[in-house]
């Protein structure tokens, strides 16, 4: 493999029928610094590639404004909880993903606490209870319209 790439192996992926495990191996570019986050809430100096985050408590809950990673379209996307329905016992959270500019309803099992990998250390991301004002300001500035 060329020195400007890492060889990465993904285990545990399912085939198209949803059974069996596939092993995917591919070359990816070496990590580089991530561009500044759209909502300016992430740490500077974070990398585009990071190790798997530490395990978290399975019953953890998230408050409005919590930084989360949401499982969407076969990958983890950085976002923020902007409201939640967990009181109705269905454990759904409403999450905004600034990268694609999407508002999603995400079940608790598809969320994890978001952390940044900076200087070989997991760094927590501060909650922003007033996240909606940041989101609407971001949408106004980027001329995106929210979609669900």
DSSP file (Angstrom, degrees, kcal/mol; ACC not computed):
  #  RESIDUE AA STRUCTURE BP1 BP2  ACC     N-H-->O    O-->H-N    N-H-->O    O-->H-N    TCO  KAPPA ALPHA  PHI   PSI    X-CA   Y-CA   Z-CA
    1    1 A X              0   0    0      0, 0.0     6,-0.1     0, 0.0     4,-0.0   0.000 360.0 360.0 360.0 139.0    0.0    0.0    0.0
    2    2 A X    >   -     0   0    0      1,-0.1     3,-1.9     4,-0.1     0, 0.0  -0.273 360.0-118.1 -60.8 146.7    1.3    3.5   -0.9
    3    3 A X  T 3  S+     0   0    0      1,-0.3    -1,-0.1     3,-0.0    27,-0.0   0.616 110.9  63.8 -68.3 -10.8    2.6    5.4    2.1
    4    4 A X  T 3  S+     0   0    0     25,-0.1    26,-1.8    26,-0.0     2,-0.3   0.353 102.2  60.4 -91.5   7.5    0.0    8.2    1.7
    5    5 A X  E <  S-A   29   0A   0     -3,-1.9     2,-0.4    24,-0.2    24,-0.2  -0.948  70.1-140.9-132.6 152.1   -2.7    5.7    2.4
    6    6 A X  E     -A   28   0A   0     22,-2.9    22,-2.5    -2,-0.3     2,-0.6  -0.868  22.3-126.9-104.0 145.5   -3.8    3.4    5.3
    7    7 A X  E     -A   27   0A   0     -2,-0.4     2,-0.4    20,-0.2    20,-0.2  -0.850  32.9-169.5 -89.9 123.7   -5.1   -0.1    4.7
    8    8 A X  E     -A   26   0A   0     18,-3.0    18,-2.3    -2,-0.6     2,-0.5  -0.944  11.3-161.8-120.6 135.6   -8.4   -0.3    6.5
    9    9 A X  E     -A   25   0A   0     -2,-0.4     2,-0.6    16,-0.2    16,-0.2  -0.973   4.1-159.1-118.4 125.7  -10.5   -3.4    7.1
   10   10 A X  E     -A   24   0A   0     14,-3.2    14,-2.1    -2,-0.5     2,-0.3  -0.913  14.2-171.5-103.9 122.4  -14.2   -3.2    8.1
   11   11 A X  E     +     0   0A   0     -2,-0.6    12,-0.1    12,-0.2    -2,-0.0  -0.740  58.3  36.5-108.3 158.4  -15.6   -6.3    9.8
   12   12 A X  E    S+     0   0A   0     -2,-0.3     2,-0.2     1,-0.3    -1,-0.2   0.556  72.2 143.7  83.1   7.3  -19.1   -7.2   10.7
   13   13 A X  E     -A   22   0A   0      9,-1.1     9,-3.4    -3,-0.3    -1,-0.3  -0.560  45.5-128.3 -78.2 147.1  -20.8   -5.7    7.7
   14   14 A X  E     -A   21   0A   0      7,-0.2     7,-0.2    -2,-0.2     6,-0.2  -0.646  17.6-117.2 -94.1 151.4  -23.8   -7.6    6.3
   15   15 A X    >   -     0   0    0      4,-1.5     3,-2.2     5,-0.8    -1,-0.1  -0.179  45.5 -84.3 -75.3-180.0  -24.3   -8.7    2.7
   16   16 A X  T 3  S+     0   0    0      1,-0.3    -1,-0.1     2,-0.1    -2,-0.0   0.789 130.9  54.4 -60.3 -29.3  -27.2   -7.4    0.6
   17   17 A X  T 3  S-     0   0    0      2,-0.2    -1,-0.3     1,-0.0     3,-0.1   0.540 116.6-114.3 -81.6  -5.9  -29.6  -10.0    2.0
   18   18 A X  S <  S+     0   0    0     -3,-2.2     2,-0.3     1,-0.3    -2,-0.1   0.584  83.2  99.7  85.0  10.2  -28.7   -9.0    5.6
   19   19 A X        +     0   0    0      2,-0.0    -4,-1.5     0, 0.0    -1,-0.3  -0.848  60.5  29.0-124.7 164.2  -27.0  -12.2    6.5
   20   20 A X  S    S-     0   0    0     -2,-0.3    -5,-0.8    -6,-0.2     2,-0.5   0.298  81.9 -90.3  70.8 155.4  -23.4  -13.3    6.7
   21   21 A X  E     -A   14   0A   0     -7,-0.2     2,-0.4     2,-0.0    -7,-0.2  -0.870  34.0-156.4-105.0 134.8  -20.5  -11.1    7.5
   22   22 A X  E     -A   13   0A   0     -9,-3.4    -9,-1.1    -2,-0.5     2,-0.6  -0.833   6.7-146.1-104.3 145.4  -18.5   -9.3    4.8
   23   23 A X  E     -     0   0A   0     -2,-0.4     2,-0.5   -12,-0.1   -12,-0.2  -0.966  15.7-167.7-109.7 124.2  -15.0   -8.1    5.1
   24   24 A X  E     -A   10   0A   0    -14,-2.1   -14,-3.2    -2,-0.6     2,-0.4  -0.937   5.2-176.7-111.9 129.5  -14.2   -4.9    3.3
   25   25 A X  E     +A    9   0A   0     -2,-0.5     2,-0.3   -16,-0.2   -16,-0.2  -0.993  14.8 149.9-128.4 131.9  -10.6   -3.8    2.8
   26   26 A X  E     -A    8   0A   0    -18,-2.3   -18,-3.0    -2,-0.4     2,-0.4  -0.981  43.6-107.3-153.7 162.6   -9.7   -0.6    1.2
   27   27 A X  E     -A    7   0A   0     -2,-0.3     2,-0.3   -20,-0.2   -20,-0.2  -0.814  34.6-174.3 -94.2 134.0   -7.0    2.1    1.1
   28   28 A X  E     -A    6   0A   0    -22,-2.5   -22,-2.9    -2,-0.4     3,-0.1  -0.944  32.0 -96.7-125.6 150.3   -7.9    5.5    2.6
   29   29 A X  E     -A    5   0A   0     -2,-0.3   -24,-0.2   -24,-0.2     3,-0.1  -0.273  51.0 -92.7 -61.5 149.3   -5.9    8.7    2.6
   30   30 A X        -     0   0    0    -26,-1.8    -1,-0.1     1,-0.1    18,-0.1  -0.234  57.8 -82.9 -56.7 151.9   -3.9    9.4    5.8
   31   31 A X        -     0   0    0     -3,-0.1     2,-0.3    16,-0.1    -1,-0.1  -0.223  51.1-177.2 -59.8 147.1   -5.8   11.5    8.3
   32   32 A X        -     0   0    0     -3,-0.1    16,-2.4    14,-0.0    17,-0.3  -0.885  39.5 -74.6-135.2 168.7   -5.8   15.3    7.9
   33   33 A X  B     -B   47   0B   0     -2,-0.3    14,-0.3    14,-0.2     2,-0.1  -0.442  50.9-119.3 -66.7 136.0   -7.2   18.1   10.0
   34   34 A X        -     0   0    0     12,-2.9    11,-0.3    -2,-0.1    12,-0.2  -0.469  31.6-106.8 -71.3 145.3  -11.0   18.3    9.7
   35   35 A X        -     0   0    0      1,-0.2    -1,-0.1    -2,-0.1     3,-0.1  -0.282  54.2 -73.4 -65.1 161.3  -12.3   21.6    8.3
   36   36 A X        -     0   0    0      1,-0.1    -1,-0.2    -3,-0.1     8,-0.1  -0.283  60.6-102.9 -56.0 141.2  -13.9   24.0   10.8
   37   37 A X    >   -     0   0    0      5,-0.1     3,-1.3     1,-0.1    -1,-0.1  -0.341  22.6-120.6 -68.8 147.3  -17.3   22.7   11.9
   38   38 A X  T 3  S+     0   0    0      1,-0.3    -1,-0.1     2,-0.1    -2,-0.1   0.834 114.5  37.3 -57.5 -36.1  -20.4   24.4   10.4
   39   39 A X  T 3  S-     0   0    0     98,-0.0    -1,-0.3    99,-0.0    -2,-0.1   0.325 105.7-126.0-101.3   7.9  -21.7   25.4   13.8
   40   40 A X  S <  S+     0   0    0     -3,-1.3    -2,-0.1     1,-0.1    -4,-0.0   0.820  78.6 114.5  54.5  36.9  -18.3   26.2   15.3
   41   41 A X        +     0   0    0      2,-0.1    85,-0.2    84,-0.0     2,-0.2   0.474  51.1  86.5-112.0  -6.0  -18.9   23.9   18.2
   42   42 A X  S    S-     0   0    0      1,-0.1     2,-0.2    83,-0.1    -5,-0.1  -0.495  86.1 -95.0 -92.0 164.7  -16.3   21.2   17.5
   43   43 A X    >   -     0   0    0     -2,-0.2     3,-0.8    80,-0.1     2,-0.2  -0.517  34.1-121.9 -77.8 143.4  -12.6   21.4   18.6
   44   44 A X  T 3  S+     0   0    0      1,-0.2     3,-0.1    -2,-0.2    -9,-0.1  -0.547  95.6  40.2 -77.0 152.9  -10.0   22.7   16.3
   45   45 A X  T 3  S+     0   0    0    -11,-0.3    74,-0.4     1,-0.3    -1,-0.2   0.511  80.4 141.3  86.4   4.7   -7.2   20.3   15.5
   46   46 A X    <   -     0   0    0     -3,-0.8   -12,-2.9   -12,-0.2    -1,-0.3  -0.497  47.0-124.1 -79.5 153.1   -9.4   17.3   15.3
   47   47 A X  B     -B   33   0B   0     70,-1.0   -14,-0.2   -14,-0.3    70,-0.2  -0.565   8.6-128.1 -97.2 159.2   -8.7   14.7   12.6
   48   48 A X  S    S+     0   0    0    -16,-2.4     2,-0.4    -2,-0.2   -15,-0.1   0.731 100.4  46.5 -75.6 -22.5  -10.9   13.4    9.8
   49   49 A X  S    S+     0   0    0    -17,-0.3     2,-0.3    68,-0.1    -2,-0.1  -0.973  71.4 167.9-121.7 135.7  -10.1    9.8   10.9
   50   50 A X        -     0   0    0     -2,-0.4     3,-0.1    -4,-0.1    -4,-0.0  -0.955  36.0 -98.5-142.5 159.1  -10.2    8.7   14.5
   51   51 A X        -     0   0    0     -2,-0.3     2,-0.1     1,-0.2    -1,-0.0  -0.213  60.1 -73.1 -70.0 169.9  -10.2    5.4   16.4
   52   52 A X        -     0   0    0      1,-0.1    -1,-0.2     3,-0.0     3,-0.1  -0.414  58.0-114.5 -60.8 136.6  -13.4    3.9   17.7
   53   53 A X        -     0   0    0      1,-0.1     3,-0.1    -3,-0.1    -1,-0.1  -0.266  39.8 -85.1 -69.6 162.8  -14.7    5.8   20.6
   54   54 A X        -     0   0    0      1,-0.1    -1,-0.1     0, 0.0     2,-0.0  -0.267  53.2 -91.2 -64.9 155.2  -14.8    4.3   24.1
   55   55 A X        -     0   0    0     -3,-0.1     2,-0.3     1,-0.1    -1,-0.1  -0.331  46.9-155.2 -62.4 147.9  -17.9    2.2   25.0
   56   56 A X        -     0   0    0     -3,-0.1     2,-0.1     1,-0.0    -1,-0.1  -0.800  29.7 -76.9-123.8 168.5  -20.6    4.1   26.7
   57   57 A X    >   -     0   0    0     -2,-0.3     3,-1.4     1,-0.1    -1,-0.0  -0.422  37.1-138.1 -63.4 132.3  -23.5    3.2   29.0
   58   58 A X  T 3  S+     0   0    0      1,-0.3    -1,-0.1    -2,-0.1    -2,-0.0   0.758 100.7  47.8 -67.0 -22.9  -26.3    1.5   27.1
   59   59 A X  T 3  S+     0   0    0      2,-0.0    -1,-0.3     0, 0.0    -2,-0.1   0.193  79.5 138.2-103.1  17.1  -29.0    3.5   28.9
   60   60 A X    <   -     0   0    0     -3,-1.4     2,-0.3    48,-0.1    -4,-0.0  -0.315  37.8-154.6 -61.9 143.9  -27.4    6.9   28.5
   61   61 A X        -     0   0    0      0, 0.0     2,-0.4     0, 0.0    -2,-0.0  -0.807   5.2-134.8-116.5 162.3  -29.9    9.7   27.6
   62   62 A X        -     0   0    0     -2,-0.3     2,-0.2     4,-0.1     3,-0.1  -0.948   8.8-144.5-122.4 137.9  -29.2   13.0   25.8
   63   63 A X    >   -     0   0    0     -2,-0.4     3,-2.0     1,-0.1    18,-0.3  -0.515  43.7 -77.9 -89.5 163.0  -30.4   16.4   26.7
   64   64 A X  T 3  S+     0   0    0      1,-0.3    18,-0.2    -2,-0.2    -1,-0.1  -0.434 122.3  27.9 -59.7 132.0  -31.3   19.1   24.2
   65   65 A X  T 3  S+     0   0    0     16,-3.3    63,-2.0     1,-0.3    -1,-0.3   0.347  85.7 142.9  94.9  -4.8  -28.0   20.6   22.8
   66   66 A X    <   -     0   0    0     -3,-2.0    15,-2.2    61,-0.2     2,-0.5  -0.469  54.2-122.0 -70.5 137.6  -26.0   17.4   23.4
   67   67 A X  E     +C   80   0C   0     58,-0.4    47,-2.1    13,-0.2     2,-0.3  -0.693  44.1 171.9 -78.0 126.8  -23.4   16.6   20.7
   68   68 A X  E     -CD  79 113C   0     11,-2.4    11,-2.8    -2,-0.5     2,-0.5  -0.907  36.4-131.6-133.6 159.2  -24.1   13.2   19.3
   69   69 A X  E     -CD  78 112C   0     43,-2.7    43,-1.6    -2,-0.3     2,-0.4  -0.972  29.4-157.5-106.3 129.2  -23.0   10.9   16.5
   70   70 A X  E     -CD  77 111C   0      7,-2.9     7,-2.5    -2,-0.5     2,-0.7  -0.916  16.6-127.8-112.5 132.5  -26.0    9.5   14.6
   71   71 A X  E     +C   76   0C   0     39,-2.7     2,-0.3    -2,-0.4     5,-0.2  -0.695  49.0 150.3 -78.3 115.4  -26.0    6.3   12.6
   72   72 A X  E >   -C   75   0C   0      3,-2.9     3,-0.7    -2,-0.7    -2,-0.1  -0.982  59.0  -0.1-151.8 132.8  -27.4    7.3    9.2
   73   73 A X  T 3  S-     0   0    0     -2,-0.3    -1,-0.1     1,-0.2     3,-0.1   0.914 129.7 -52.5  52.2  50.1  -26.8    6.0    5.7
   74   74 A X  T 3  S+     0   0    0      1,-0.1     2,-0.3    -3,-0.0    -1,-0.2   0.752 123.1  71.6  62.3  29.4  -24.3    3.4    6.8
   75   75 A X  E <  S-C   72   0C   0     -3,-0.7    -3,-2.9    -5,-0.1     2,-0.5  -0.990  83.9 -96.5-162.3 166.4  -22.1    5.7    8.8
   76   76 A X  E     -C   71   0C   0     -2,-0.3     2,-0.4    -5,-0.2    -5,-0.2  -0.789  38.0-167.0 -91.6 127.4  -21.8    7.9   11.9
   77   77 A X  E     -C   70   0C   0     -7,-2.5    -7,-2.9    -2,-0.5     2,-0.3  -0.930  21.2-119.5-117.3 138.0  -22.6   11.6   11.3
   78   78 A X  E     +C   69   0C   0     -2,-0.4    21,-0.5    -9,-0.2    20,-0.3  -0.556  52.1 134.2 -76.1 136.0  -21.9   14.4   13.7
   79   79 A X  E     -C   68   0C   0    -11,-2.8   -11,-2.4    -2,-0.3     2,-0.3  -0.898  44.3-111.2-161.1-169.8  -24.9   16.3   15.0
   80   80 A X  E     -CE  67  96C   0     16,-1.8    16,-2.7    -2,-0.3     2,-0.4  -0.996  27.0-116.3-140.5 141.6  -26.8   17.8   17.9
   81   81 A X  E     + E   0  95C   0    -15,-2.2   -16,-3.3    -2,-0.3    14,-0.2  -0.650  30.6 175.4 -74.3 127.0  -30.0   16.9   19.7
   82   82 A X  E     -     0   0C   0     12,-2.7     2,-0.3     1,-0.5    13,-0.2   0.610  67.4 -13.9-111.2 -15.5  -32.5   19.7   19.2
   83   83 A X  E     - E   0  94C   0     11,-1.2    11,-2.8   -20,-0.1    -1,-0.5  -0.934  65.9-144.9-167.6 167.7  -35.5   18.1   20.9
   84   84 A X  E     - E   0  93C   0     -2,-0.3     9,-0.2     9,-0.2     3,-0.1  -0.970  18.1-161.3-143.5 158.3  -36.5   14.6   22.1
   85   85 A X    > > +     0   0    0      7,-2.8     3,-2.6    -2,-0.3     5,-0.6   0.150  54.5 121.3-116.4  14.4  -39.5   12.3   22.5
   86   86 A X  G > 5 +     0   0    0      6,-0.4     3,-1.6     1,-0.3     5,-0.3   0.706  62.8  71.8 -61.6 -17.4  -38.1    9.9   25.0
   87   87 A X  G 3 5S+     0   0    0      1,-0.3    -1,-0.3     2,-0.1    -2,-0.1   0.764  89.5  61.3 -66.7 -22.9  -40.9   10.7   27.4
   88   88 A X  G < 5S-     0   0    0     -3,-2.6    -1,-0.3     4,-0.1    -2,-0.2   0.276 116.6-114.7 -87.8  13.2  -43.3    8.8   25.2
   89   89 A X  T < 5S+     0   0    0     -3,-1.6    -3,-0.1    -4,-0.1    -2,-0.1   0.602  94.5 101.0  68.9  13.9  -41.3    5.6   25.7
   90   90 A X  S   <S-     0   0    0     -5,-0.6    18,-0.2     2,-0.1    -4,-0.2   0.488  77.8-138.5-105.6  -2.0  -40.2    5.3   22.1
   91   91 A X        +     0   0    0     -5,-0.3    17,-2.2    -6,-0.3     2,-0.4   0.793  45.5 153.2  54.9  35.0  -36.7    6.8   22.8
   92   92 A X  E     - F   0 107C   0     15,-0.2    -7,-2.8    -7,-0.1    -6,-0.4  -0.755  24.5-165.4 -92.9 143.8  -36.6    8.9   19.6
   93   93 A X  E     -EF  84 106C   0     13,-2.9    13,-3.3    -2,-0.4     2,-0.6  -0.952  19.8-129.3-124.1 146.2  -34.5   12.0   19.4
   94   94 A X  E     -EF  83 105C   0    -11,-2.8   -12,-2.7    -2,-0.4   -11,-1.2  -0.872  34.6-174.1 -95.3 124.5  -34.6   14.8   16.9
   95   95 A X  E     -EF  81 104C   0      9,-2.8     9,-3.1    -2,-0.6     2,-0.5  -0.937  20.0-148.4-125.3 139.5  -31.1   15.4   15.6
   96   96 A X  E     -EF  80 103C   0    -16,-2.7   -16,-1.8    -2,-0.4     2,-0.7  -0.940   8.1-159.6-105.6 127.7  -29.7   18.1   13.3
   97   97 A X  E  >> - F   0 102C   0      5,-3.1     5,-1.6    -2,-0.5     4,-1.3  -0.911   1.9-167.0-104.2 105.7  -26.7   17.0   11.2
   98   98 A X  T  45S+     0   0    0     -2,-0.7    -1,-0.1   -20,-0.3   -19,-0.1   0.829  79.0  65.7 -65.9 -31.2  -24.9   20.2   10.1
   99   99 A X  T  45S+     0   0    0    -21,-0.5    -1,-0.2     1,-0.2   -20,-0.1   0.975 120.3  18.7 -54.7 -63.0  -22.8   18.5    7.4
  100  100 A X  T  45S-     0   0    0      2,-0.1    -1,-0.2    -3,-0.0    -2,-0.2   0.525 106.3-121.8 -85.1  -4.0  -25.7   17.5    5.1
  101  101 A X  T  <5 +     0   0    0     -4,-1.3    46,-0.5     1,-0.2     2,-0.4   0.885  59.9 151.9  68.5  38.7  -28.0   20.1    6.7
  102  102 A X  E   < -Fg  97 147C   0     -5,-1.6    -5,-3.1    44,-0.1     2,-0.5  -0.825  43.0-150.8-110.7 142.1  -30.6   17.4    7.7
  103  103 A X  E     +F   96   0C   0     44,-2.6     2,-0.3    -2,-0.4    -7,-0.2  -0.950  31.4 178.0-101.8 125.3  -33.1   17.2   10.5
  104  104 A X  E     -F   95   0C   0     -9,-3.1    -9,-2.8    -2,-0.5     2,-0.6  -0.911  34.7-132.3-129.1 154.2  -33.7   13.5   11.4
  105  105 A X  E     -F   94   0C   0     -2,-0.3     2,-0.4    43,-0.3   -11,-0.2  -0.951  36.9-175.7-100.0 122.3  -35.6   11.5   13.9
  106  106 A X  E     -F   93   0C   0    -13,-3.3   -13,-2.9    -2,-0.6     2,-0.1  -0.971  22.8-127.5-127.8 132.2  -33.2    9.0   15.4
  107  107 A X  E >   -F   92   0C   0     -2,-0.4     3,-2.2   -15,-0.2   -15,-0.2  -0.456  30.2-112.6 -73.8 149.8  -33.8    6.1   17.8
  108  108 A X  G >  S+     0   0    0    -17,-2.2     3,-1.8     1,-0.3    -1,-0.1   0.825 115.2  62.7 -52.0 -37.4  -31.6    6.0   20.9
  109  109 A X  G 3  S+     0   0    0      1,-0.3    -1,-0.3   -18,-0.1   -18,-0.0   0.714 101.5  53.5 -65.2 -18.2  -29.9    2.8   19.7
  110  110 A X  G <  S+     0   0    0     -3,-2.2   -39,-2.7   -39,-0.0     2,-0.3   0.105  99.7  79.1-102.8  20.6  -28.5    4.7   16.7
  111  111 A X  E <   +D   70   0C   0     -3,-1.8     2,-0.3   -41,-0.2   -41,-0.2  -0.938  49.5 175.3-125.9 150.0  -27.0    7.5   18.8
  112  112 A X  E     -D   69   0C   0    -43,-1.6   -43,-2.7    -2,-0.3     2,-0.2  -0.979  44.1 -88.2-144.7 156.6  -23.8    7.8   20.8
  113  113 A X  E     -D   68   0C   0     -2,-0.3     2,-0.3   -45,-0.2   -45,-0.3  -0.447  47.7-127.8 -63.3 132.4  -22.1   10.7   22.6
  114  114 A X        +     0   0    0    -47,-2.1    11,-0.8    -2,-0.2     2,-0.3  -0.663  32.9 173.0 -87.0 137.9  -19.9   12.6   20.2
  115  115 A X  E     -H  124   0D   0     -2,-0.3     2,-0.4     9,-0.2     9,-0.2  -0.965  26.4-126.5-137.6 154.3  -16.3   13.3   21.2
  116  116 A X  E     -H  123   0D   0      7,-2.5     7,-3.2    -2,-0.3     2,-0.8  -0.829  14.6-135.9-101.6 144.3  -13.4   14.8   19.2
  117  117 A X  E     +H  122   0D   0     -2,-0.4   -70,-1.0   -70,-0.2     2,-0.4  -0.871  38.2 163.6 -99.3 104.2  -10.1   13.0   18.9
  118  118 A X  E >   -H  121   0D   0      3,-2.5     3,-1.0    -2,-0.8   -72,-0.1  -0.988  63.8 -10.8-129.2 128.0   -7.5   15.7   19.5
  119  119 A X  T 3  S-     0   0    0    -74,-0.4    -1,-0.2    -2,-0.4     3,-0.1   0.897 127.6 -55.5  51.6  46.5   -3.8   15.1   20.3
  120  120 A X  T 3  S+     0   0    0      1,-0.2     2,-0.3    -3,-0.1    -1,-0.3   0.765 118.7 104.8  60.8  29.6   -4.4   11.4   20.8
  121  121 A X  E <  S-H  118   0D   0     -3,-1.0    -3,-2.5     2,-0.0     2,-0.5  -0.998  74.1-119.8-139.7 140.9   -7.1   12.0   23.5
  122  122 A X  E     -H  117   0D   0     -2,-0.3     2,-0.5    -5,-0.2    -5,-0.2  -0.714  33.3-165.0 -78.4 124.7  -10.9   11.8   23.4
  123  123 A X  E     -H  116   0D   0     -7,-3.2    -7,-2.5    -2,-0.5   -80,-0.1  -0.953  15.5-127.0-116.1 124.5  -12.2   15.3   24.2
  124  124 A X  E     -H  115   0D   0     -2,-0.5     2,-0.5    -9,-0.2    -9,-0.2  -0.301  19.7-128.4 -67.2 155.2  -15.9   15.8   25.2
  125  125 A X        -     0   0    0    -11,-0.8   -58,-0.4   -58,-0.1   -11,-0.1  -0.912  25.4-115.8-107.3 129.4  -18.0   18.3   23.4
  126  126 A X        -     0   0    0     -2,-0.5     2,-0.1   -85,-0.2   -61,-0.0  -0.342  29.5-116.4 -65.0 138.5  -19.8   20.9   25.4
  127  127 A X        -     0   0    0    -61,-0.1     2,-0.4   -60,-0.1   -61,-0.2  -0.413  19.1-156.0 -70.7 151.5  -23.6   20.8   25.3
  128  128 A X    >   -     0   0    0    -63,-2.0     3,-1.4     1,-0.1     6,-0.1  -0.799   9.4-175.0-131.1  89.4  -25.4   23.8   23.8
  129  129 A X  T 3  S+     0   0    0     -2,-0.4     3,-0.4     1,-0.3    -1,-0.1   0.754  86.8  57.8 -58.3 -23.7  -29.0   23.9   25.2
  130  130 A X  T >>  +     0   0    0      1,-0.2     3,-1.1   -65,-0.1     4,-1.0  -0.064  69.1 133.2 -94.4  33.9  -29.7   26.9   22.9
  131  131 A X  H <>  +     0   0    0     -3,-1.4     4,-2.7     1,-0.3     3,-0.2   0.803  58.5  66.3 -57.2 -34.1  -28.8   24.8   19.9
  132  132 A X  H 3> S+     0   0    0     -3,-0.4     4,-2.8     1,-0.2     5,-0.3   0.869  97.8  53.1 -60.7 -36.0  -31.8   25.9   17.8
  133  133 A X  H <> S+     0   0    0     -3,-1.1     4,-1.7     2,-0.2    -1,-0.2   0.895 111.5  46.9 -65.5 -36.8  -30.6   29.5   17.6
  134  134 A X  H  X S+     0   0    0     -4,-1.0     4,-2.6    -3,-0.2    -2,-0.2   0.922 113.1  49.3 -65.9 -44.0  -27.3   28.2   16.3
  135  135 A X  H  X S+     0   0    0     -4,-2.7     4,-2.9     2,-0.2     5,-0.2   0.938 112.1  45.9 -63.0 -48.7  -29.0   25.9   13.8
  136  136 A X  H  X S+     0   0    0     -4,-2.8     4,-2.4     1,-0.2    -1,-0.2   0.878 113.2  50.6 -65.5 -35.9  -31.4   28.6   12.4
  137  137 A X  H  X S+     0   0    0     -4,-1.7     4,-2.2    -5,-0.3    -1,-0.2   0.920 111.5  48.8 -63.8 -43.5  -28.5   31.1   12.2
  138  138 A X  H  X S+     0   0    0     -4,-2.6     4,-2.0     2,-0.2    -2,-0.2   0.931 112.3  47.9 -60.8 -46.6  -26.5   28.4   10.3
  139  139 A X  H  X>S+     0   0    0     -4,-2.9     4,-1.2     1,-0.2     5,-1.0   0.891 111.0  50.8 -64.3 -39.5  -29.4   27.7    7.9
  140  140 A X  H  <5S+     0   0    0     -4,-2.4    -1,-0.2     1,-0.2     3,-0.2   0.909 113.5  45.5 -62.2 -41.5  -30.0   31.4    7.3
  141  141 A X  H  <5S+     0   0    0     -4,-2.2    -2,-0.2     1,-0.2    -1,-0.2   0.796 118.3  40.9 -74.0 -28.7  -26.3   31.9    6.5
  142  142 A X  H  <5S-     0   0    0     -4,-2.0    -1,-0.2    -5,-0.2    -2,-0.2   0.500 100.8-129.4 -99.1  -4.0  -26.0   28.8    4.2
  143  143 A X  T  <5 +     0   0    0     -4,-1.2     2,-0.2     1,-0.2    -3,-0.2   0.779  58.6 144.1  60.6  28.5  -29.4   29.3    2.5
  144  144 A X      < -     0   0    0     -5,-1.0     2,-0.4    -6,-0.2    -1,-0.2  -0.647  43.3-141.8 -89.2 153.6  -30.3   25.7    3.2
  145  145 A X        -     0   0    0     -2,-0.2     2,-0.1    -3,-0.1    -5,-0.0  -0.959  27.4-107.9-112.7 139.1  -33.9   24.7    4.0
  146  146 A X        -     0   0    0     -2,-0.4     2,-0.4   -44,-0.1   -44,-0.1  -0.363  37.3-172.7 -66.5 139.9  -34.4   22.0    6.7
  147  147 A X  B      g  102   0C   0    -46,-0.5   -44,-2.6     1,-0.1    -1,-0.0  -0.953 360.0 360.0-129.0 151.9  -35.6   18.6    5.5
  148  148 A X              0   0    0     -2,-0.4   -43,-0.3   -46,-0.2    -1,-0.1   0.364 360.0 360.0-118.6 360.0  -36.7   15.7    7.5
